[in-house]
């Protein structure tokens, strides 16, 4: 019997935009409009974001995460997809990144076997942990053996989803370099944001059973 995958102790992440869940400044409110554009796949918005990301990529230090050498793996939604027309934000972002030359191909090998609670709707101490995310996902339909992989999601909160997803991908492709990328980084502990475009690279790691993210 194969051993179940184990959580990685750490994964490197990149992010492009920021969002304030509760800030009241004009820019914080603007960040929530951007959130809604992404969540509802407003026509043209993701393409505009991908075009801007391509222009800024090298200057903001994200060229290791996205580019013609990188296989893009969409992070799964919080629940299994129902119907062929179901919106899959991670996959939509991958599609636009690929059109801009920011990916080699898309490998939609991660799926959600069972529903978990959405991080955006959970209190800070009640969010689903990385281990529960890991146990709710599965890898399927592997046809490629990529050397460099970036798992792509729409939003990064604490990082439990992306750490679990990266762990499964690393288990499937042990020789691959695996990183994660989120279009938007949530700044829940900062009342207001000064700008929505705030690229960064950082890390997500396990401290005991607690997920940490910096920045």
C-alpha positions as CSV (number, residue, x, y, z in Angstrom):
1,X,0.0,0.0,0.0
2,X,1.3,3.4,-0.9
3,X,2.0,5.8,1.9
4,X,-0.3,8.9,2.0
5,X,1.5,12.1,1.0
6,X,3.0,14.2,3.7
7,X,2.8,17.9,4.1
8,X,5.8,19.9,2.9
9,X,7.5,21.8,5.8
10,X,7.7,24.9,3.6
11,X,6.9,26.2,0.1
12,X,7.9,29.4,-1.7
13,X,5.1,31.7,-2.8
14,X,4.7,34.6,-5.2
15,X,1.8,37.1,-5.3
16,X,0.9,40.1,-7.4
17,X,-2.0,42.1,-6.0
18,X,-3.2,42.7,-2.4
19,X,-6.7,42.9,-0.9
20,X,-8.1,44.2,2.4
21,X,-11.1,42.3,3.7
22,X,-12.2,45.1,6.2
23,X,-10.4,48.3,5.4
24,X,-12.5,51.4,4.8
25,X,-10.1,53.6,2.8
26,X,-10.9,54.2,-0.8
27,X,-8.0,51.9,-1.9
28,X,-9.2,49.1,0.4
29,X,-12.7,49.3,-1.1
30,X,-11.1,49.3,-4.5
31,X,-9.3,46.1,-3.5
32,X,-12.6,44.4,-2.7
33,X,-14.0,45.4,-6.1
34,X,-11.0,43.7,-7.6
35,X,-11.7,40.7,-5.5
36,X,-15.3,40.6,-6.9
37,X,-14.0,41.0,-10.5
38,X,-11.8,37.9,-10.0
39,X,-14.4,35.8,-8.1
40,X,-17.0,36.5,-10.8
41,X,-14.6,36.4,-13.7
42,X,-15.5,39.8,-15.0
43,X,-14.8,39.8,-18.8
44,X,-11.4,41.1,-19.6
45,X,-10.2,41.6,-16.1
46,X,-7.9,38.5,-15.8
47,X,-6.4,39.2,-19.2
48,X,-5.6,42.7,-18.2
49,X,-4.0,41.5,-14.9
50,X,-2.0,38.9,-16.8
51,X,-0.8,41.5,-19.3
52,X,0.3,43.8,-16.5
53,X,2.0,40.9,-14.7
54,X,4.0,40.0,-17.9
55,X,5.3,43.6,-18.1
56,X,6.3,43.7,-14.4
57,X,7.5,40.1,-14.0
58,X,11.3,40.6,-13.9
59,X,11.1,43.9,-12.1
60,X,9.2,42.4,-9.2
61,X,11.2,39.2,-9.0
62,X,8.6,36.7,-10.0
63,X,10.3,35.2,-13.1
64,X,11.0,31.9,-11.3
65,X,7.3,31.4,-10.7
66,X,5.9,32.2,-14.1
67,X,7.4,31.8,-17.6
68,X,7.8,29.6,-20.6
69,X,9.6,26.9,-18.6
70,X,6.8,26.5,-16.0
71,X,3.9,24.0,-15.9
72,X,0.9,25.7,-14.3
73,X,-1.3,23.6,-12.0
74,X,-4.6,25.2,-11.0
75,X,-5.4,24.9,-7.3
76,X,-8.8,23.3,-6.7
77,X,-11.8,25.1,-5.5
78,X,-13.1,24.5,-2.0
79,X,-15.7,22.0,-3.3
80,X,-15.7,19.5,-6.2
81,X,-16.6,21.0,-9.5
82,X,-20.2,20.3,-10.6
83,X,-20.8,20.5,-14.4
84,X,-18.5,21.3,-17.2
85,X,-19.3,25.0,-17.1
86,X,-18.5,25.5,-13.4
87,X,-16.2,28.4,-12.7
88,X,-12.7,27.3,-11.6
89,X,-10.8,30.5,-10.8
90,X,-7.4,28.9,-10.6
91,X,-7.8,27.4,-14.0
92,X,-9.1,30.7,-15.5
93,X,-6.0,32.5,-14.2
94,X,-3.8,29.8,-15.7
95,X,-5.5,30.2,-19.1
96,X,-4.7,33.9,-19.2
97,X,-1.2,33.4,-17.9
98,X,-0.6,30.9,-20.7
99,X,-1.9,33.2,-23.3
100,X,0.6,35.8,-22.2
101,X,3.5,33.4,-22.4
102,X,3.8,33.0,-18.6
103,X,3.4,29.3,-18.7
104,X,4.6,26.3,-20.7
105,X,1.3,24.4,-20.3
106,X,-1.6,23.7,-17.9
107,X,-1.8,20.5,-16.0
108,X,-5.2,20.4,-14.2
109,X,-4.3,17.3,-12.1
110,X,-5.6,18.5,-8.7
111,X,-9.2,18.1,-7.7
112,X,-11.2,18.4,-4.5
113,X,-12.6,15.0,-3.5
114,X,-14.7,16.5,-0.7
115,X,-15.9,20.0,0.3
116,X,-14.1,22.1,2.9
117,X,-15.1,25.4,4.4
118,X,-13.9,28.5,2.5
119,X,-11.1,30.4,4.3
120,X,-12.7,33.7,3.4
121,X,-15.8,32.9,5.5
122,X,-14.0,31.4,8.5
123,X,-12.9,33.2,11.6
124,X,-9.1,33.3,12.0
125,X,-9.0,30.4,14.5
126,X,-11.5,28.3,12.6
127,X,-9.9,28.0,9.2
128,X,-9.4,24.6,7.7
129,X,-5.9,23.3,8.4
130,X,-3.4,22.2,5.8
131,X,-3.7,18.5,6.7
132,X,-7.5,18.6,6.2
133,X,-7.0,20.4,2.9
134,X,-4.5,17.6,1.9
135,X,-6.9,14.9,2.8
136,X,-9.7,16.5,0.8
137,X,-7.7,16.7,-2.5
138,X,-6.5,14.1,-4.9
139,X,-4.1,13.9,-7.9
140,X,-5.5,12.5,-11.1
141,X,-5.0,12.4,-14.9
142,X,-1.2,12.8,-14.8
143,X,0.1,12.7,-18.4
144,X,3.2,14.8,-18.1
145,X,6.3,14.8,-16.0
146,X,7.2,18.4,-15.5
147,X,10.5,19.8,-14.2
148,X,9.2,23.1,-12.9
149,X,5.7,23.5,-11.5
150,X,3.8,26.4,-10.1
151,X,0.5,25.8,-8.4
152,X,-1.8,28.8,-9.2
153,X,-4.7,30.1,-7.1
154,X,-6.8,33.3,-7.0
155,X,-6.3,34.2,-3.3
156,X,-3.8,33.5,-0.6
157,X,-5.0,33.8,2.9
158,X,-2.9,31.9,5.4
159,X,-1.6,29.4,2.8
160,X,-3.1,26.1,3.9
161,X,-4.7,25.3,0.6
162,X,-1.5,26.1,-1.4
163,X,0.8,24.2,1.0
164,X,-1.4,21.2,0.7
165,X,-1.7,21.4,-3.0
166,X,2.1,21.8,-3.4
167,X,2.6,18.8,-1.2
168,X,0.5,16.6,-3.4
169,X,2.2,17.9,-6.6
170,X,5.6,17.3,-5.0
171,X,4.6,13.8,-4.1
172,X,3.4,13.1,-7.6
173,X,6.6,14.7,-9.2
174,X,9.4,14.3,-6.6
175,X,12.1,15.5,-9.0
176,X,10.2,18.7,-9.9
177,X,10.8,22.2,-8.4
178,X,7.4,23.2,-7.0
179,X,6.4,26.7,-6.1
180,X,3.0,28.4,-5.6
181,X,1.5,31.6,-6.9
182,X,-1.6,33.6,-5.9
183,X,-2.9,36.5,-8.0
184,X,-4.0,38.2,-4.8
185,X,-2.5,38.2,-1.3
186,X,-5.0,38.9,1.6
187,X,-3.8,41.4,4.2
188,X,-6.3,40.6,6.9
189,X,-4.2,42.0,9.8
190,X,-3.7,45.4,8.2
191,X,-6.7,47.8,8.4
192,X,-6.1,49.5,5.0
193,X,-4.0,49.0,2.0
194,X,-2.2,51.9,0.2
195,X,-2.2,50.2,-3.2
196,X,-3.6,47.1,-4.9
197,X,-0.5,46.3,-7.0
198,X,2.0,45.1,-4.4
199,X,4.0,42.1,-5.8
200,X,6.0,40.0,-3.4
201,X,7.7,36.6,-2.9
202,X,7.8,34.9,0.4
203,X,7.2,31.6,2.1
204,X,4.5,29.5,3.7
205,X,5.6,27.0,6.4
206,X,4.5,24.7,9.1
207,X,5.3,25.5,12.7
208,X,4.1,22.4,14.5
209,X,0.5,22.1,13.1
210,X,0.2,25.9,12.6
211,X,0.5,27.5,9.1
212,X,2.7,30.6,8.9
213,X,3.1,33.0,6.0
214,X,5.6,35.7,5.5
215,X,4.9,38.4,4.2
